[in-house]
Amino acid sequence: MVRAKSRVDTGRMKSSVTGTGDFGTDILKISFGWESMNPFYAPFQEFGTRNGITPMMAVLDAFNAATTELGARLGGR
């Protein structure tokens, strides 16, 4: 979902999306998005600027979707 919402100029944002998951413990751990400052402009695209870049909120939207789906799969636990 982060890749799908990423803005495309050179494709670097899409190819730089990372994700990990640890599903083998009692605590579910997932992380996704861009590593810190790679590409350097990802935070400006994600959160926008006051000088004209509209926030895309790709990571936030993906987080909200993953949380909703996880809640549904776990039956609201």
Backbone as ProteinMPNN parsed JSONL, in Angstrom:
{"seq_chain_A": "MVRAKSRVDTGRMKSSVTGTGDFGTDILKISFGWESMNPFYAPFQEFGTRNGITPMMAVLDAFNAATTELGARLGGR", "coords_chain_A": {"N_chain_A": [[0.821, -1.182, 0.0], [1.989, 1.242, 0.731], [3.841, 1.546, -1.327], [2.038, 1.741, -3.469], [0.802, 4.205, -2.995], [2.899, 5.935, -3.165], [4.533, 8.704, -4.622], [5.539, 9.078, -7.996], [8.437, 9.815, -9.659], [11.139, 9.276, -10.333], [10.967, 6.698, -9.491], [12.336, 5.98, -7.283], [11.31, 6.32, -4.672], [9.313, 4.319, -4.499], [10.882, 2.0, -4.826], [12.402, 2.111, -2.545], [10.888, 1.507, -0.336], [10.53, -0.284, 2.651], [9.971, -3.22, 4.664], [9.275, -5.185, 7.542], [8.537, -8.07, 9.526], [7.676, -9.746, 12.543], [6.437, -12.606, 13.418], [6.533, -14.719, 15.134], [6.259, -14.687, 17.889], [4.529, -13.934, 20.995], [3.948, -11.331, 20.752], [3.105, -9.263, 18.187], [5.067, -7.838, 15.697], [5.533, -5.334, 13.399], [6.979, -3.416, 10.791], [7.124, -0.767, 8.484], [7.717, 1.29, 5.623], [9.886, 4.005, 4.897], [13.413, 3.844, 5.294], [15.289, 5.867, 7.526], [15.625, 8.94, 6.077], [15.99, 7.951, 3.457], [14.685, 7.611, 0.459], [16.057, 10.948, 0.696], [14.057, 12.839, 0.421], [11.66, 11.695, 1.135], [10.298, 12.178, 3.69], [9.352, 14.803, 3.217], [7.571, 14.435, 1.138], [5.808, 12.641, 2.347], [4.754, 14.027, 4.634], [4.313, 16.567, 3.67], [4.827, 20.077, 2.848], [4.944, 23.514, 3.875], [5.271, 25.038, 1.699], [3.974, 24.158, -0.577], [4.006, 21.327, -1.191], [1.781, 18.78, -1.113], [0.67, 16.714, 1.53], [1.141, 13.182, 1.266], [0.679, 11.016, 2.88], [1.142, 8.218, 2.86], [2.317, 6.202, 4.477], [0.915, 6.515, 6.892], [-1.746, 5.972, 6.041], [-1.395, 3.304, 5.215], [-0.672, 2.149, 7.653], [-3.041, 2.562, 9.141], [-4.815, 0.979, 7.624], [-3.606, -1.556, 7.915], [-3.823, -1.914, 10.686], [-6.618, -1.962, 11.013], [-7.255, -4.235, 9.462], [-5.811, -6.196, 10.859], [-7.094, -6.11, 13.345], [-9.623, -7.052, 12.586], [-8.958, -9.634, 11.75], [-8.098, -10.739, 14.138], [-10.354, -10.735, 15.575], [-11.138, -8.52, 17.091], [-9.571, -8.542, 19.373]], "CA_chain_A": [[0.0, 0.0, 0.0], [2.895, 2.394, 0.731], [4.338, 1.674, -2.709], [0.944, 2.166, -4.344], [0.512, 5.619, -2.785], [4.111, 6.742, -3.348], [4.585, 9.509, -5.837], [6.551, 8.552, -8.901], [9.182, 10.661, -10.582], [12.179, 8.365, -10.813], [10.696, 5.362, -8.97], [13.187, 5.719, -6.119], [10.491, 6.171, -3.459], [8.697, 2.987, -4.499], [11.881, 0.946, -4.64], [13.044, 2.254, -1.235], [9.985, 1.09, 0.739], [10.978, -1.495, 3.339], [9.026, -3.765, 5.624], [9.682, -6.386, 8.269], [7.53, -8.585, 10.443], [8.051, -10.817, 13.462], [5.169, -13.248, 13.725], [6.79, -15.947, 15.867], [6.179, -14.499, 19.337], [3.204, -13.521, 21.464], [3.783, -9.929, 20.391], [3.254, -9.048, 16.752], [5.864, -6.652, 15.391], [5.681, -5.031, 11.982], [7.432, -2.065, 10.473], [7.151, -0.532, 7.045], [7.915, 2.694, 5.251], [11.229, 4.285, 4.382], [14.448, 4.001, 6.302], [15.547, 7.28, 7.797], [16.207, 9.796, 5.041], [16.31, 7.229, 2.236], [15.378, 8.769, -0.081], [16.058, 12.096, 1.607], [12.857, 13.652, 0.261], [10.459, 10.947, 1.534], [9.496, 12.869, 4.718], [8.69, 15.973, 2.656], [6.429, 13.927, 0.382], [4.871, 12.008, 3.284], [4.095, 14.986, 5.522], [4.056, 17.815, 2.973], [5.55, 21.277, 3.274], [4.08, 24.696, 3.818], [5.549, 25.718, 0.436], [3.285, 23.626, -1.732], [3.911, 19.873, -1.36], [0.628, 18.236, -0.39], [1.012, 15.44, 2.183], [0.555, 11.988, 0.644], [0.289, 10.175, 4.012], [1.162, 6.819, 2.433], [2.612, 5.319, 5.613], [-0.216, 6.6, 7.821], [-2.874, 5.229, 5.474], [-1.057, 1.877, 5.265], [-0.75, 1.773, 9.069], [-4.464, 2.473, 9.51], [-5.388, -0.192, 6.956], [-3.047, -2.765, 8.543], [-4.411, -2.014, 12.019], [-8.008, -2.373, 10.829], [-7.271, -5.633, 9.013], [-5.337, -7.033, 11.959], [-8.186, -6.188, 14.323], [-10.666, -7.924, 12.046], [-8.464, -11.017, 11.747], [-7.983, -11.204, 15.519], [-11.669, -10.718, 16.186], [-11.27, -7.415, 18.034], [-8.78, -8.719, 20.61]], "C_chain_A": [[0.877, 1.263, 0.0], [3.435, 2.615, -0.681], [3.253, 2.221, -3.639], [0.648, 3.656, -4.201], [1.726, 6.515, -2.989], [4.049, 7.501, -4.659], [5.745, 9.035, -6.691], [7.144, 9.677, -9.743], [10.245, 9.76, -11.195], [11.9, 6.922, -10.397], [11.487, 5.044, -7.719], [12.371, 5.549, -4.841], [9.87, 4.788, -3.391], [9.715, 1.897, -4.213], [12.551, 1.006, -3.267], [12.142, 1.859, -0.071], [10.496, -0.214, 1.326], [9.876, -1.983, 4.268], [9.578, -5.023, 6.264], [8.535, -6.819, 9.167], [8.097, -9.704, 11.289], [6.758, -11.433, 13.956], [5.336, -14.482, 14.601], [6.697, -15.826, 17.37], [4.75, -14.157, 19.726], [2.907, -12.068, 21.12], [4.067, -9.786, 18.905], [4.027, -7.757, 16.527], [5.947, -6.491, 13.884], [6.237, -3.62, 11.848], [7.481, -1.939, 8.965], [7.268, 0.958, 6.804], [9.288, 2.861, 4.63], [12.191, 4.333, 5.535], [14.773, 5.477, 6.404], [16.294, 7.967, 6.657], [16.663, 9.042, 3.793], [15.016, 6.908, 1.488], [15.164, 9.997, 0.802], [14.757, 12.898, 1.544], [11.578, 12.942, 0.703], [9.66, 11.658, 2.634], [8.749, 14.09, 4.174], [7.463, 15.566, 1.838], [5.373, 13.36, 1.329], [4.07, 13.052, 4.061], [3.77, 16.323, 4.86], [4.934, 18.944, 3.499], [4.591, 22.454, 3.22], [4.285, 25.474, 2.519], [4.974, 24.991, -0.773], [3.25, 22.128, -1.941], [2.762, 19.38, -0.488], [1.026, 16.912, 0.263], [0.371, 14.256, 1.467], [0.106, 10.989, 1.693], [0.217, 8.688, 3.663], [1.385, 5.872, 3.6], [1.459, 5.343, 6.61], [-1.417, 5.81, 7.306], [-2.623, 3.723, 5.51], [-1.136, 1.358, 6.701], [-2.205, 1.596, 9.489], [-5.136, 1.259, 8.878], [-4.896, -1.494, 7.599], [-3.645, -2.977, 9.925], [-5.852, -2.497, 11.945], [-8.092, -3.844, 10.422], [-6.822, -6.579, 10.122], [-6.411, -7.196, 13.016], [-9.287, -7.117, 13.865], [-10.226, -9.394, 12.084], [-8.375, -11.595, 13.163], [-9.325, -11.171, 16.245], [-11.82, -9.647, 17.255], [-10.478, -7.571, 19.319], [-7.724, -7.675, 20.732]], "O_chain_A": [[0.541, 2.245, -0.661], [3.477, 3.746, -1.165], [3.526, 3.065, -4.492], [0.28, 4.307, -5.179], [1.592, 7.739, -2.987], [3.57, 6.99, -5.671], [6.794, 8.643, -6.181], [6.429, 10.392, -10.445], [10.256, 9.513, -12.4], [12.544, 6.007, -10.91], [11.338, 3.964, -7.148], [12.711, 4.712, -4.005], [9.895, 4.149, -2.34], [9.443, 0.975, -3.445], [13.205, 0.043, -2.864], [12.588, 1.873, 1.077], [10.852, -1.138, 0.595], [8.96, -1.235, 4.609], [10.257, -5.823, 5.62], [7.669, -6.017, 9.518], [8.898, -10.512, 10.818], [6.066, -10.864, 14.801], [4.374, -15.226, 14.796], [7.026, -16.78, 18.076], [3.865, -14.1, 18.873], [1.76, -11.625, 21.188], [5.143, -10.149, 18.43], [3.693, -6.714, 17.09], [6.378, -7.402, 13.176], [5.991, -2.753, 12.686], [7.835, -2.883, 8.259], [6.957, 1.775, 7.67], [9.785, 1.979, 3.931], [11.852, 4.797, 6.624], [14.552, 6.239, 5.463], [17.428, 7.621, 6.326], [17.622, 9.452, 3.141], [14.313, 5.979, 1.885], [14.198, 10.064, 1.562], [14.395, 13.566, 2.513], [10.504, 13.541, 0.649], [8.437, 11.737, 2.523], [7.638, 14.383, 4.618], [6.446, 16.26, 1.842], [4.178, 13.578, 1.13], [2.844, 12.966, 4.135], [3.03, 17.128, 5.426], [5.679, 18.78, 4.465], [3.542, 22.379, 2.581], [3.576, 26.445, 2.253], [5.449, 25.194, -1.891], [2.512, 21.672, -2.814], [2.78, 19.549, 0.732], [1.654, 16.073, -0.383], [-0.804, 14.311, 1.102], [-0.778, 10.178, 1.417], [-0.68, 7.984, 4.128], [0.713, 4.846, 3.702], [1.066, 4.294, 7.121], [-2.035, 5.06, 8.061], [-3.535, 2.95, 5.802], [-1.615, 0.248, 6.935], [-2.559, 0.598, 10.117], [-5.937, 0.585, 9.526], [-5.678, -2.423, 7.804], [-3.945, -4.112, 10.297], [-6.262, -3.351, 12.731], [-8.895, -4.603, 10.964], [-7.401, -7.651, 10.295], [-6.62, -8.295, 13.528], [-9.829, -7.885, 14.66], [-11.016, -10.281, 12.407], [-8.557, -12.796, 13.36], [-9.405, -11.545, 17.415], [-12.552, -9.843, 18.226], [-10.685, -6.811, 20.265], [-6.969, -7.67, 21.705]]}, "name": "protein", "num_of_chains": 1, "seq": "MVRAKSRVDTGRMKSSVTGTGDFGTDILKISFGWESMNPFYAPFQEFGTRNGITPMMAVLDAFNAATTELGARLGGR"}
